[in-house]
Amino acid sequence: MEKKNVEKMWIADQGDGTYRNPILYTDYSDPDAIRVGEDYFMVASSFSNAPSVPLLHSRDLVNWKVVNYVMDRLPYERYDKPAHGCGAWAPAIRYHEGVYYVFIPFPDEGILMCRTRDPFGKWEEPVCVKKNIGWIDPCPLWDDDGKAYLVNGFANSRIGFKSALYISPLSPDGTIVLGRGEDGRFVYDGHVTQPTIEGPKLYKRNGYYYIFAPAGGVKTGWQTVLRSRHIYGPYEEKIVMHQGNSSVNGPHQGAWVDTPAGEDWFLHFQDVGNAGRIVHLQPMRWVDDWPVIGEDEDNDGCGEPVLQYRKPTTGAEKTQLPDAPEDSDFFEGKELGLQWQWNANYRKDWYSLDGNGLTLYAQNTEKDLPLCDVPNLLLQKWPAPEFTVTVCLHLDAMEDGDVCGMISLGGRYDSILVCRRNGKLTLHQRIGLFETREEMDTELEALAGDTLYIRMRVEEGSRISWEAGDSGDNLHPVGTVTEALPGRWVGVKSGLTAMHEGEGSCGKLTVEAFVYGNLM
């Protein structure tokens, strides 16, 4: 496949000193961010996908790149298989005395912490700072006197309650929650006025302790801020941003960051269903020691999200070229691009790259295992509300029993797969529902050649249709049209797989390219 006319699917930077929201039309769920000098770093949840907890970098708060992952694999054996909705929930990133810290809640195992002095390099192996069930959304604060604290929320699905925030003393090196529980305190109960308050981020400014936390639920809620002169409260409350008359539902949890010029900004997510939890950037200002996020046209102290705005004054706002995280891939390097994650902890023998394509080695798959539970699905997030993605596959090294191809993975998953049986290649469509694990496999047509192009079309944010052929210019419709559904707290992902569902030896699949394009 040729690389000509390959463009990023969503660019927020308008090239005229303004940007549009979302700044990332991609499922970087539960974002948290910091500024260190002139660099901005953002982390996001990644649940049971590996590598885990993406790290993004920007110089202007609008154009972001994935530059690393905090963990190469999830540190518990259960994640060697997909554990949808479990794993790495909403992380927090902080910088203290030359060290970068990321605190990561695993709702079934506890709160983990990873750290490094070089965010672009290797992160230390995770340390469990609190072994428990149901403590989520942790965020640390190092106070002026050297003491450290950790705020967290609670997952009703694990612990039996929610809408409460808790603060614990934390060791100054960030490695352990101190005491046996009696030293921590519930600092806020939101059941009456701020239901489902969660995602707390802890800050200090002008002698006030602040907890930024969304309430009201992911799809319909608002941004609340709590403040107190004392770390353990009592805390005052104020709603500082809501949907109002805007089209941005939620708006949900995020991060306050400033710029070297003294401006304040807020990053948060919006749940849009199939594309997941996309990231917005809002202007922020302080009035009477309360933040106001977004535009507050009626001056009531509660802002609304903006859809277009001037870029932040960061020092790089005029020199940064419009860009976005990587999406298309021609597999020309020696390592997988950072846009890719696996459906579970991965093994290095699942794939190889030689600079001229990606080789996927077919893996023996458990009998009757639903496609959504196959570990070696190589996946990436949707990059826009509508798009096409075309793959070029070379099938000459497939063996009998191999099943290889392209997948759309969500609450309803859909795939176009090549099956080799008795030396013959046939094209199949396999569709399933995540909740019931019920699948339907339909044989579509016989294949004559060893090269196959598959194109998936995503229209209207949910409509999935397929084309196939022996070249990118000779495609015809295949299969049935399906309506995508989001996964468990995640958006739909697109990707590849190579499985072996029979006896005998496993073969392999060569992928020449995975290329996004605009609908035509």
Secondary structure, DSSP 8 states (H G I E B T S, - for coil): ---TT---S---B-SSSEEES-SB-S---S-EEEEETTEEEEE---BT-BSEEEEEEESSSSS-EEEEEEESS-SSGGGGS--TT-SB-S-EEEEETTEEEEEEEETTTEEEEEEES-TTS-----EEEE--SSEEEEEEEE-TTS-EEEEEEE-HHHHS--SEEEEEEE-TTSS-B-SSSTT-EEEEE-TTTSTT----EEEEETTEEEEEEEES-TTT-EEEEEEESSTT---EEEEEE--TTSS------EEEEE-TTS-EEEEEEEE-STT-EEEEEEEEEEETTEEEESB-TT-SS-BB--SEEE---SS-TTT---------B---SSS--TT-EESSS--GGGEEE-SS-EEEE-EE--TT--GGG-TTEEEEE--SSSEEEEEEEE-TT--TTEEEEEEEESSEEEEEEEEEETTEEEEEEEEEETTT--EEEEEEEEE-SSEEEEEEEEETTTEEEEEEESSTTSEEEEEEEEE-B--SSS--EEEEEEEE-SSS---EEEEEEEEEE---
